[in-house]
Amino acid sequence: MTQTQDANTAQTDRRMLESLVCPRSQSALRYDARNQELISDQAQLAFPIRDGIPIMLISAARSLG
């Protein structure tokens, strides 16, 4: 894969992450790169990202509260 393809893939991945919303609160999520999670501050849930795939199931989320 070329450097340009890597940049395009990263941009697409970022756009995909930015388009996701919390399945419980329908609020925006923030990306926690260190823990590989998408955080819903409103619902106080952290959704894991496994092998680059966000797991958007409430049953798979970690409670923050």
Residue frames as a rotation matrix with the C-alpha (Angstrom) as fourth column:
MET 1
0.589 0.808 0.000 0.00
0.808 -0.589 0.000 0.00
0.000 0.000 -1.000 0.00
THR 2
-0.234 -0.679 0.696 1.36
0.628 -0.652 -0.425 3.43
0.742 0.337 0.579 -0.89
GLN 3
-0.860 -0.153 -0.486 1.61
0.484 -0.547 -0.683 6.39
-0.161 -0.823 0.544 1.44
THR 4
-0.785 0.618 -0.029 -1.28
-0.573 -0.708 0.413 8.08
0.235 0.341 0.910 -0.42
GLN 5
-0.118 0.752 -0.649 -3.47
-0.045 0.648 0.760 5.00
0.992 0.119 -0.042 0.01
ASP 6
-0.468 -0.122 -0.875 -2.62
0.821 0.307 -0.482 4.91
0.328 -0.944 -0.044 3.74
ALA 7
-0.977 0.085 -0.195 -3.62
-0.003 -0.922 -0.388 8.57
-0.213 -0.378 0.901 4.09
ASN 8
-0.506 0.839 -0.199 -6.89
-0.619 -0.193 0.761 7.99
0.600 0.508 0.617 2.20
THR 9
-0.130 0.423 -0.897 -7.70
0.405 0.848 0.341 4.96
0.905 -0.319 -0.282 4.38
ALA 10
-0.716 -0.197 -0.670 -6.99
0.699 -0.208 -0.685 6.90
-0.004 -0.958 0.286 7.57
GLN 11
-0.913 0.406 -0.050 -9.20
-0.408 -0.912 0.052 9.77
-0.024 0.067 0.997 6.37
THR 12
-0.248 0.845 -0.474 -12.03
-0.369 0.370 0.853 7.37
0.896 0.386 0.220 5.51
ASP 13
-0.287 0.087 -0.954 -11.72
0.720 0.676 -0.155 5.63
0.632 -0.731 -0.257 8.88
ARG 14
-0.924 -0.089 -0.373 -11.85
0.329 -0.684 -0.651 8.96
-0.197 -0.724 0.661 10.70
ARG 15
-0.685 0.724 -0.078 -14.95
-0.653 -0.564 0.506 10.03
0.322 0.398 0.859 8.73
MET 16
-0.146 0.625 -0.767 -16.61
0.078 0.780 0.621 6.71
0.986 0.031 -0.163 9.54
LEU 17
-0.528 -0.110 -0.842 -15.89
0.813 0.222 -0.538 7.12
0.246 -0.969 -0.028 13.27
GLU 18
-0.976 0.118 -0.184 -17.18
-0.052 -0.943 -0.329 10.70
-0.212 -0.311 0.926 13.22
SER 19
-0.521 0.826 -0.216 -20.47
-0.577 -0.155 0.802 9.58
0.629 0.542 0.557 11.66
LEU 20
-0.378 0.359 -0.854 -21.28
0.517 0.846 0.127 7.07
0.768 -0.394 -0.505 14.43
VAL 21
-0.167 0.384 0.908 -23.58
-0.725 -0.672 0.151 7.98
0.669 -0.633 0.390 17.32
CYS 22
-0.888 -0.111 0.447 -24.28
-0.433 0.532 -0.728 6.33
-0.157 -0.840 -0.520 20.64
PRO 23
-0.655 0.671 -0.348 -27.00
0.156 0.570 0.806 3.67
0.739 0.474 -0.478 20.26
ARG 24
-0.335 0.542 -0.771 -28.46
0.942 0.180 -0.283 4.57
-0.014 -0.821 -0.571 23.67
SER 25
-0.069 0.265 -0.962 -28.46
0.482 -0.835 -0.265 8.40
-0.873 -0.482 -0.070 23.67
GLN 26
0.583 0.199 0.787 -28.04
0.812 -0.129 -0.569 9.15
-0.012 0.971 -0.237 19.95
SER 27
0.862 -0.349 -0.367 -25.33
-0.220 -0.911 0.349 11.64
-0.457 -0.220 -0.862 20.96
ALA 28
0.619 -0.720 -0.313 -21.94
-0.510 -0.066 -0.858 12.17
0.597 0.691 -0.408 19.37
LEU 29
0.889 -0.425 -0.170 -19.04
0.444 0.711 0.546 9.95
-0.111 -0.561 0.821 20.37
ARG 30
0.600 -0.795 -0.089 -15.44
-0.800 -0.596 -0.072 10.89
0.004 0.114 -0.993 21.01
TYR 31
0.728 -0.418 -0.544 -12.52
0.042 0.819 -0.572 8.69
0.685 0.394 0.613 20.06
ASP 32
0.664 -0.585 0.465 -10.12
-0.621 -0.086 0.779 7.52
-0.416 -0.806 -0.421 22.77
ALA 33
0.528 -0.519 -0.673 -7.08
-0.590 0.346 -0.729 6.37
0.611 0.782 -0.123 20.78
ARG 34
-0.447 -0.780 0.438 -5.15
-0.858 0.235 -0.456 5.17
0.253 -0.580 -0.774 23.82
ASN 35
-0.496 0.338 0.800 -7.87
-0.446 0.692 -0.568 2.73
-0.745 -0.639 -0.193 24.92
GLN 36
-0.971 0.157 -0.180 -9.26
-0.116 0.347 0.931 2.09
0.209 0.925 -0.319 21.42
GLU 37
-0.431 0.878 -0.207 -12.78
0.820 0.285 -0.497 3.05
-0.377 -0.384 -0.843 22.45
LEU 38
-0.524 0.439 0.730 -15.57
0.200 -0.769 0.607 5.36
0.828 0.464 0.316 21.38
ILE 39
-0.838 0.116 -0.534 -16.87
0.527 -0.087 -0.845 7.29
-0.145 -0.989 0.012 24.37
SER 40
-0.028 0.875 0.483 -20.43
0.434 -0.425 0.795 8.48
0.901 0.231 -0.368 24.91
ASP 41
-0.932 -0.335 0.136 -20.19
0.055 -0.503 -0.862 11.15
0.357 -0.797 0.488 27.58
GLN 42
-0.338 0.890 0.306 -23.97
-0.846 -0.430 0.314 11.53
0.411 -0.153 0.899 27.68
ALA 43
0.642 0.609 -0.467 -24.66
-0.403 0.785 0.470 7.80
0.653 -0.114 0.749 28.24
GLN 44
0.236 -0.677 0.697 -21.44
-0.944 0.010 0.329 7.24
-0.229 -0.736 -0.637 30.23
LEU 45
0.806 0.017 0.592 -20.50
0.079 0.988 -0.135 4.27
-0.587 0.156 0.794 28.06
ALA 46
-0.108 -0.871 -0.478 -17.29
-0.811 -0.201 0.549 3.27
-0.575 0.447 -0.685 26.27
PHE 47
0.896 0.436 0.090 -17.68
-0.271 0.695 -0.666 1.16
-0.353 0.572 0.741 23.13
PRO 48
0.097 -0.940 0.328 -14.64
0.007 0.330 0.944 -0.98
-0.995 -0.089 0.038 22.24
ILE 49
0.613 -0.080 -0.786 -12.90
-0.789 -0.111 -0.604 -0.96
-0.039 0.991 -0.131 18.88
ARG 50
0.265 -0.468 0.843 -11.62
-0.161 0.840 0.518 -4.45
-0.951 -0.273 0.147 18.04
ASP 51
-0.322 -0.512 0.796 -9.41
0.706 0.431 0.562 -5.06
-0.631 0.743 0.223 15.02
GLY 52
-0.989 -0.142 -0.051 -10.42
0.085 -0.806 0.585 -1.63
-0.124 0.574 0.809 13.71
ILE 53
-0.435 0.899 0.041 -14.16
0.289 0.097 0.952 -2.35
0.853 0.426 -0.302 14.01
PRO 54
-0.736 0.250 0.630 -16.29
-0.642 -0.553 -0.531 -0.36
0.215 -0.795 0.567 16.47
ILE 55
-0.693 0.543 -0.474 -18.53
0.571 0.815 0.100 -2.68
0.440 -0.201 -0.875 18.52
MET 56
-0.783 0.418 0.460 -21.66
-0.438 -0.896 0.069 -0.57
0.441 -0.148 0.885 18.90
LEU 57
0.035 0.763 -0.645 -23.65
0.316 0.604 0.732 -2.96
0.948 -0.230 -0.220 21.09
ILE 58
0.337 0.153 0.929 -24.78
-0.720 -0.594 0.359 -1.65
0.606 -0.790 -0.090 24.47
SER 59
0.994 0.075 0.078 -24.11
-0.107 0.780 0.617 -5.12
-0.014 -0.622 0.783 25.90
ALA 60
0.456 -0.889 0.029 -20.44
0.802 0.396 -0.448 -4.83
0.387 0.228 0.894 24.78
ALA 61
0.271 -0.313 0.910 -19.95
-0.082 -0.950 -0.302 -1.32
0.959 0.008 -0.283 26.21
ARG 62
-0.408 -0.474 -0.780 -18.06
0.813 0.200 -0.547 -0.56
0.415 -0.858 0.304 29.38
SER 63
0.715 0.699 -0.016 -19.81
0.599 -0.599 0.532 1.65
0.362 -0.390 -0.847 31.94
LEU 64
-0.292 -0.814 0.502 -17.99
0.371 -0.580 -0.725 4.85
0.881 -0.026 0.472 32.86
GLY 65
-0.071 0.381 0.922 -20.19
-0.610 -0.748 0.262 5.68
0.789 -0.544 0.286 35.82
